[in-house]
Amino acid sequence: MVAEGVTYPIDLLKTRLQLQGELAAASSSPKSSGPKPKGAVRLAAELIRREGMRGLYAGLAPALVRHIFYTGTRITVYEQLRRSYVGGLSSGTSGSGAGSSSSGSGSGNTSSTSTSTSTSSGNSVGLGAKLLMGLTAGAVGQAVAVPADLVKVRLQAEGRLVASGKIPAPRYKGMGDCLRQIVAQEGGMAGLWRGGGPAVQRAALVNLGELATYDQAKQLVLASGLTGGRDNLGTHTAASMCSGLFASVVSVPADVVKTRMMSQDPAAPKYRSSLDCLVRSVRAEGLLALYKGFLPTWARLGPWQLVFWTSYEGTRAAFNLGGF
């Protein structure tokens, strides 16, 4: 939640950047003169001028709620999968090593074991298995958090729709009102999972890049001796930087599709499916449309990863749970 709050304005700018080219794509003539796409800095200045500083935090409440469910679920699922995988590997050799390990074990090893369990687990898992675990953990976490994500995207897009004249005034008074209107007007509770497919795909790719890369990068940093072989802040920082970059590269195309699917008017949807959105966006705007908002995404994910992983690892150390 700390990481989300600190970097949230960048996330909002990313959403606005991903949506602004859609206006030209939806026009009757692709060559027609319309609002010229803006860069992140110019967009931020215009947003503050029209909506004030509060506009940078539109949708913050559902974003924080989303991460309670999303991050808690994905981290738990990833660690459980890794623990089960390592347990499966060790069970095959436990019989042959039982005699020698029992003779050399002592009560003094208990505390050191608790602090190194996660690190040794990471060493035992190959990169391919980590990628699959990250993919699975992200998909499960996002499946739980789709309703909050949908509300966040809707609230983030409101100011853009008002400014472009698409709607005369904001449709939602807040997170609760947005939830109520979606349930009442868009097919009941099922409406809360609108756009869930691309959202889950995007989260799976993010966590393939984030969790697996952080896990693998951390082991490589420790093995290289770059930080003295210690599981410390320097190790967490280096691994976080690698994680943020790779997660951005693999996830932005799916993020563009997710944002457009979730923000479209349910009464007159532009796209039939996430695949239709992908194909039509590329046809109208070119392949680079899939990387709209990449720089804000990377600018956000870098600090986000740093704040999250250093605070998360610090919390684990404080409770003697070992490293991730």
Legacy VTK file of the C-alpha trace (Angstrom):
# vtk DataFile Version 3.0
C-alpha trace
ASCII
DATASET POLYDATA
POINTS 324 float
0.000 0.000 0.000
2.932 2.337 0.697
4.379 1.661 -2.768
0.989 2.193 -4.431
0.326 5.493 -2.675
3.770 6.906 -3.443
3.656 6.108 -7.171
-0.083 6.456 -7.871
-0.011 9.752 -9.852
2.316 8.094 -12.394
-0.180 5.236 -12.758
-2.969 7.693 -13.466
-0.872 9.450 -16.128
-0.111 6.059 -17.693
-3.837 5.306 -17.945
-4.577 8.678 -19.557
-1.723 8.186 -22.064
-3.016 4.747 -23.004
-6.492 6.148 -23.657
-5.749 9.398 -25.486
-4.890 7.804 -28.857
-8.146 5.888 -28.699
-10.078 9.075 -29.437
-8.375 9.436 -32.815
-8.831 5.730 -33.554
-12.539 5.989 -32.862
-13.045 8.996 -35.124
-14.666 8.514 -38.529
-11.525 9.617 -40.357
-8.116 8.497 -39.102
-6.510 11.519 -40.744
-8.956 13.999 -39.285
-7.554 16.762 -37.198
-8.133 16.090 -33.566
-6.378 16.732 -30.296
-2.682 16.136 -30.748
-1.381 13.361 -28.436
0.470 14.774 -25.457
3.543 13.556 -23.646
3.506 12.650 -19.962
4.772 16.032 -18.710
2.348 18.091 -20.805
-0.509 15.763 -19.917
0.284 16.097 -16.206
0.373 19.898 -16.439
-2.987 19.986 -18.228
-4.514 17.521 -15.767
-3.462 19.661 -12.799
-4.762 22.818 -14.496
-8.183 21.278 -15.200
-8.672 19.005 -12.204
-6.272 20.318 -9.578
-3.803 18.290 -7.544
-6.640 16.021 -6.430
-6.988 14.920 -10.033
-3.651 13.110 -9.744
-5.176 10.858 -7.089
-8.517 10.068 -8.738
-9.217 6.382 -8.084
-6.647 6.016 -5.293
-9.063 4.332 -2.856
-9.926 1.345 -5.114
-6.239 1.107 -6.086
-5.309 0.616 -2.426
-8.153 -1.865 -1.904
-7.032 -3.762 -5.000
-3.519 -4.196 -3.664
-4.728 -5.577 -0.344
-6.241 -8.507 -2.237
-3.944 -8.609 -5.272
-0.528 -8.349 -3.640
-1.447 -10.449 -0.625
-2.779 -13.223 -2.857
0.010 -13.253 -5.461
2.861 -13.243 -2.934
1.218 -15.994 -0.886
0.506 -18.137 -3.974
4.058 -17.692 -5.325
5.721 -18.622 -2.051
3.399 -21.590 -1.552
4.121 -22.862 -5.077
7.860 -22.431 -4.529
7.707 -24.186 -1.162
5.731 -27.078 -2.641
8.135 -27.349 -5.577
11.187 -27.434 -3.303
9.422 -29.911 -1.025
8.826 -32.171 -4.003
12.495 -32.000 -4.975
13.757 -32.656 -1.468
11.393 -35.562 -0.830
13.181 -37.574 -3.510
16.526 -37.267 -1.731
15.378 -37.228 1.878
15.717 -40.978 2.284
19.320 -41.195 1.133
20.414 -38.150 3.084
18.514 -38.787 6.282
21.299 -40.689 8.067
24.097 -38.248 7.370
21.985 -35.141 8.024
20.709 -36.376 11.380
24.208 -37.059 12.689
25.429 -33.578 11.820
22.406 -31.570 12.966
22.184 -29.759 16.235
19.917 -27.453 18.171
22.112 -24.461 17.352
21.089 -24.582 13.689
17.422 -23.719 14.325
17.622 -19.937 14.142
19.885 -19.873 11.102
17.528 -22.252 9.281
14.564 -19.926 9.794
16.388 -16.981 8.258
17.714 -18.838 5.218
14.743 -20.997 4.224
13.393 -18.694 1.529
16.833 -17.932 0.100
17.759 -21.594 -0.166
14.350 -22.286 -1.703
15.052 -19.721 -4.404
18.388 -21.387 -5.159
16.667 -24.758 -5.629
14.157 -23.553 -8.228
15.097 -23.115 -11.895
14.243 -19.982 -13.877
11.601 -21.750 -15.978
9.757 -22.937 -12.878
9.951 -19.434 -11.366
8.467 -17.912 -14.521
5.569 -20.367 -14.435
5.006 -19.711 -10.722
4.993 -15.951 -11.295
2.536 -16.339 -14.167
0.194 -18.424 -12.018
0.464 -16.213 -8.936
-0.289 -13.064 -10.935
-3.319 -14.591 -12.630
-4.812 -15.820 -9.337
-4.133 -12.523 -7.564
-5.731 -10.422 -10.292
-8.751 -12.713 -10.631
-9.527 -11.856 -7.003
-8.883 -8.130 -7.465
-10.628 -7.401 -10.810
-13.608 -5.486 -9.278
-11.347 -2.992 -7.504
-9.201 -2.649 -10.630
-12.289 -1.960 -12.758
-13.440 0.787 -10.394
-9.934 2.293 -10.352
-9.770 2.493 -14.160
-13.292 3.972 -14.393
-12.464 6.708 -11.866
-9.111 7.426 -13.538
-10.820 7.907 -16.909
-13.591 10.217 -15.671
-11.628 13.454 -15.916
-10.527 12.640 -19.472
-14.116 11.966 -20.564
-15.340 15.259 -19.090
-12.456 17.224 -20.650
-13.090 15.710 -24.103
-16.821 16.420 -23.923
-17.803 12.748 -23.915
-19.805 13.260 -20.715
-21.033 16.556 -19.195
-20.043 15.712 -15.618
-18.413 12.832 -13.696
-20.679 9.796 -13.508
-19.442 8.503 -10.156
-19.281 10.162 -6.741
-16.668 7.735 -5.464
-15.668 4.088 -5.143
-18.883 2.950 -3.467
-21.115 4.745 -5.957
-19.130 3.326 -8.885
-19.521 -0.213 -7.535
-23.241 0.319 -7.009
-23.809 1.650 -10.533
-21.835 -1.157 -12.172
-23.835 -3.824 -10.318
-27.156 -2.061 -11.059
-26.556 -1.233 -14.727
-24.061 -3.743 -16.111
-25.372 -7.216 -15.399
-25.229 -7.547 -11.641
-22.201 -8.911 -9.819
-20.822 -10.346 -13.066
-20.394 -6.777 -14.296
-17.659 -6.269 -11.711
-15.461 -8.653 -13.694
-15.874 -6.735 -16.991
-12.469 -6.664 -18.696
-11.256 -9.357 -16.336
-9.691 -11.428 -19.138
-7.097 -8.870 -20.264
-6.611 -7.769 -16.657
-5.676 -11.306 -15.623
-3.438 -11.683 -18.691
-1.664 -8.433 -17.855
-1.182 -9.377 -14.187
0.143 -12.796 -15.162
2.750 -11.154 -17.413
3.635 -8.527 -14.789
4.280 -11.195 -12.195
6.130 -13.394 -14.660
8.419 -10.396 -15.026
8.261 -9.146 -11.455
8.252 -12.069 -9.032
10.346 -14.458 -11.109
12.845 -11.754 -12.126
13.190 -10.421 -8.593
13.655 -13.937 -7.230
16.227 -14.854 -9.886
18.039 -11.489 -9.834
18.340 -11.624 -6.063
19.997 -15.047 -6.205
22.387 -13.844 -8.920
23.314 -10.717 -6.941
23.975 -12.800 -3.830
26.047 -15.307 -5.800
28.072 -12.555 -7.514
29.240 -11.077 -4.240
28.211 -7.612 -5.448
26.725 -6.845 -2.029
29.115 -9.006 -0.051
26.869 -12.044 -0.396
24.462 -10.549 2.146
20.688 -10.399 1.870
20.575 -6.653 2.563
19.148 -3.377 1.236
21.696 -3.236 -1.581
20.661 -6.696 -2.765
16.966 -5.762 -2.625
17.588 -2.519 -4.543
19.546 -4.199 -7.363
16.963 -6.970 -7.732
14.102 -4.429 -7.669
15.614 -2.437 -10.557
15.870 -5.565 -12.719
12.357 -6.610 -11.770
10.771 -3.259 -12.640
12.342 -3.053 -16.098
11.478 -6.588 -17.191
7.939 -6.397 -15.783
7.328 -3.195 -17.780
8.609 -4.656 -21.056
6.451 -7.783 -20.941
3.270 -6.259 -19.503
2.594 -2.920 -21.244
0.806 -4.341 -24.362
-1.615 -6.301 -22.169
-1.996 -3.238 -19.924
-3.048 -1.075 -22.894
-5.712 -3.626 -23.870
-6.892 -3.970 -20.256
-7.228 -0.216 -19.811
-9.213 0.228 -23.041
-11.506 -2.721 -22.335
-12.284 -1.575 -18.801
-12.825 2.104 -19.666
-15.159 1.637 -22.652
-18.827 2.525 -22.340
-20.742 -0.708 -21.591
-23.797 0.694 -23.385
-21.830 1.165 -26.623
-18.647 -0.919 -26.411
-15.961 -0.317 -29.022
-14.456 -3.798 -28.786
-15.950 -7.288 -28.797
-13.031 -8.894 -26.976
-9.450 -8.276 -25.883
-8.224 -9.758 -29.183
-10.498 -7.394 -31.134
-9.140 -4.484 -29.098
-5.561 -5.560 -29.791
-6.092 -5.942 -33.552
-8.074 -2.723 -34.012
-5.624 -0.678 -31.926
-2.676 -1.866 -34.009
-4.520 -1.269 -37.294
-5.557 2.250 -36.346
-2.467 3.393 -34.428
0.375 1.082 -35.397
2.383 -1.389 -33.328
3.684 1.366 -31.065
0.137 1.744 -29.736
0.834 -1.366 -27.662
3.576 0.496 -25.822
1.704 3.699 -25.084
2.471 4.675 -21.525
5.666 2.587 -21.393
7.844 5.321 -19.898
5.359 6.190 -17.117
4.897 2.466 -16.492
8.640 1.959 -16.108
9.005 5.204 -14.152
6.329 3.918 -11.796
7.280 0.249 -11.590
10.916 1.050 -10.794
10.163 3.082 -7.630
7.160 0.839 -6.883
9.315 -2.281 -6.915
11.991 -0.577 -4.823
9.546 0.651 -2.163
7.590 -2.603 -2.107
10.465 -5.076 -1.987
12.600 -3.153 0.502
9.631 -2.640 2.858
8.428 -6.222 2.358
11.869 -7.732 2.944
12.335 -5.461 5.965
9.016 -6.622 7.422
9.974 -10.262 6.903
13.322 -9.675 8.613
11.624 -7.904 11.549
9.460 -10.991 12.143
12.366 -13.402 11.556
10.704 -14.932 8.487
13.835 -14.935 6.315
14.247 -13.343 2.890
11.788 -13.735 0.026
LINES 1 325
324 0 1 2 3 4 5 6 7 8 9 10 11 12 13 14 15 16 17 18 19 20 21 22 23 24 25 26 27 28 29 30 31 32 33 34 35 36 37 38 39 40 41 42 43 44 45 46 47 48 49 50 51 52 53 54 55 56 57 58 59 60 61 62 63 64 65 66 67 68 69 70 71 72 73 74 75 76 77 78 79 80 81 82 83 84 85 86 87 88 89 90 91 92 93 94 95 96 97 98 99 100 101 102 103 104 105 106 107 108 109 110 111 112 113 114 115 116 117 118 119 120 121 122 123 124 125 126 127 128 129 130 131 132 133 134 135 136 137 138 139 140 141 142 143 144 145 146 147 148 149 150 151 152 153 154 155 156 157 158 159 160 161 162 163 164 165 166 167 168 169 170 171 172 173 174 175 176 177 178 179 180 181 182 183 184 185 186 187 188 189 190 191 192 193 194 195 196 197 198 199 200 201 202 203 204 205 206 207 208 209 210 211 212 213 214 215 216 217 218 219 220 221 222 223 224 225 226 227 228 229 230 231 232 233 234 235 236 237 238 239 240 241 242 243 244 245 246 247 248 249 250 251 252 253 254 255 256 257 258 259 260 261 262 263 264 265 266 267 268 269 270 271 272 273 274 275 276 277 278 279 280 281 282 283 284 285 286 287 288 289 290 291 292 293 294 295 296 297 298 299 300 301 302 303 304 305 306 307 308 309 310 311 312 313 314 315 316 317 318 319 320 321 322 323
